[in-house]
Amino acid sequence: MNEIKFISLLFLLLFCKTLTAQNFISQTIQYDGSTREYELYIPSSYSENSLSPLMFNFHGGNSTSQSQIAISDMRDLADNNNFILVYPQAIADPTDDGSLNWIFKGESDHDDIYFIDALISELSGQYQIDLERVYACGYSLGGEFVYELLCRLNNKIASGVAVARTMGQYQYENCNPDHPTAIMTILGTEDYESNYNGVVYNGVTYYISAEETHQYWATFNNTDDNPVEIELPDYDSNDGSTVTKRVWENGDSCVSVIEFRVNGGEHDWPGSFGNMDINSDDEIWDFVSNYSINGLIEECNLSVNNNENYNQFSYHPNPIDSYLSITNHSENKSIIIFDINSKSVFESALNIGINRFDISDLQPGIYSVKIGQNTFKIIKK
């Protein structure tokens, strides 16, 4: 797709979707001497009495949050699945003629990883966010930034999806995740802007291939060596492409690595433009929503280790018969306990010192406990 047609398509998509777009909130945050902008969507199903996942959706290089909304408007998904949706805006890169880049092209101290970290803290202070279920997806350079988040902000990001981008060589060499991490890609084999086979110039590797990208994450997650391959139905025979779904299964904490290989696909966001056999938005949410920062939610998300790196408080026992004891080492806070359906079932003040809470009335099961911006799980026997 040439640049003029692509830009025209974006404007057409944006015009059509903004006819009904009423609910985005344009927000700013002061960070590192700059006023940073983002578009925020709070789903109609949001409630202060339950925790909501958080989804970041990152635009491509020298693009805008509005353009990303035009190609990937997830508001209906957010309403139907009760997740908070954020489209951040990159700032001008002085090393690249002012292009709006997540990752600056030249030498710079700028690092948007810390901007996203600050934004997570800002939003979790305003809304009831499930901090074990923070997700990220992105297109092109935004997809490259997703790898960056999964490599360097892995203690905050549960799972992510990169569309139209393989990993950079610098990411491959420096990636250091904290936990088994479910990751998905959507890549076109004929993408000449983000080459499927990587980018090597004058003997220097700038981007590794799709195969190397998936192999890195499969090895890190300790999945099966060979992927299961599924040829998906060719619903649109006029789009010039087909899709093969490749799944590396049985990773640690039950995570998987998935690729939607768009055979003949270009630099596209399938379902919006390019391949129309899959809908990227639906596939992204269907994938990431299976996981928390602890792994697969249904089977592998429970950790019963006490005091999970929290230096502000400690708690015991776990599992619990009747009483949960929490020693608070910092300022007064509040404690909220949510059931497996994210419904608030217990709230109380949390004072400095030893606190003892009677939760004998709670039914046996798994519960999430939120203290400030920290969330951990307990078992009620």
Secondary structure as GFF3:
##gff-version 3
##sequence-region A 1 381
A	DSSP	alpha_helix	3	18	.	.	.	ID=ss1
A	DSSP	beta_strand	25	31	.	.	.	ID=ss2
A	DSSP	beta_strand	34	41	.	.	.	ID=ss3
A	DSSP	beta_strand	52	58	.	.	.	ID=ss4
A	DSSP	alpha_helix	65	71	.	.	.	ID=ss5
A	DSSP	alpha_helix	75	81	.	.	.	ID=ss6
A	DSSP	beta_strand	84	88	.	.	.	ID=ss7
A	DSSP	beta_strand	91	93	.	.	.	ID=ss8
A	DSSP	three_ten_helix	94	96	.	.	.	ID=ss9
A	DSSP	beta_strand	99	101	.	.	.	ID=ss10
A	DSSP	alpha_helix	112	126	.	.	.	ID=ss11
A	DSSP	beta_strand	129	139	.	.	.	ID=ss12
A	DSSP	alpha_helix	141	152	.	.	.	ID=ss13
A	DSSP	beta_strand	159	163	.	.	.	ID=ss14
A	DSSP	alpha_helix	169	174	.	.	.	ID=ss15
A	DSSP	beta_strand	182	188	.	.	.	ID=ss16
A	DSSP	beta_strand	199	201	.	.	.	ID=ss17
A	DSSP	beta_strand	204	207	.	.	.	ID=ss18
A	DSSP	alpha_helix	210	221	.	.	.	ID=ss19
A	DSSP	beta_strand	228	231	.	.	.	ID=ss20
A	DSSP	beta_strand	242	248	.	.	.	ID=ss21
A	DSSP	three_ten_helix	252	254	.	.	.	ID=ss22
A	DSSP	beta_strand	257	263	.	.	.	ID=ss23
A	DSSP	alpha_helix	280	288	.	.	.	ID=ss24
A	DSSP	beta_strand	291	292	.	.	.	ID=ss25
A	DSSP	beta_strand	295	296	.	.	.	ID=ss26
A	DSSP	alpha_helix	297	300	.	.	.	ID=ss27
A	DSSP	beta_strand	313	316	.	.	.	ID=ss28
A	DSSP	beta_strand	323	328	.	.	.	ID=ss29
A	DSSP	beta_strand	333	338	.	.	.	ID=ss30
A	DSSP	beta_strand	344	350	.	.	.	ID=ss31
A	DSSP	beta_strand	353	358	.	.	.	ID=ss32
A	DSSP	beta_strand	365	371	.	.	.	ID=ss33
A	DSSP	beta_strand	374	380	.	.	.	ID=ss34
###
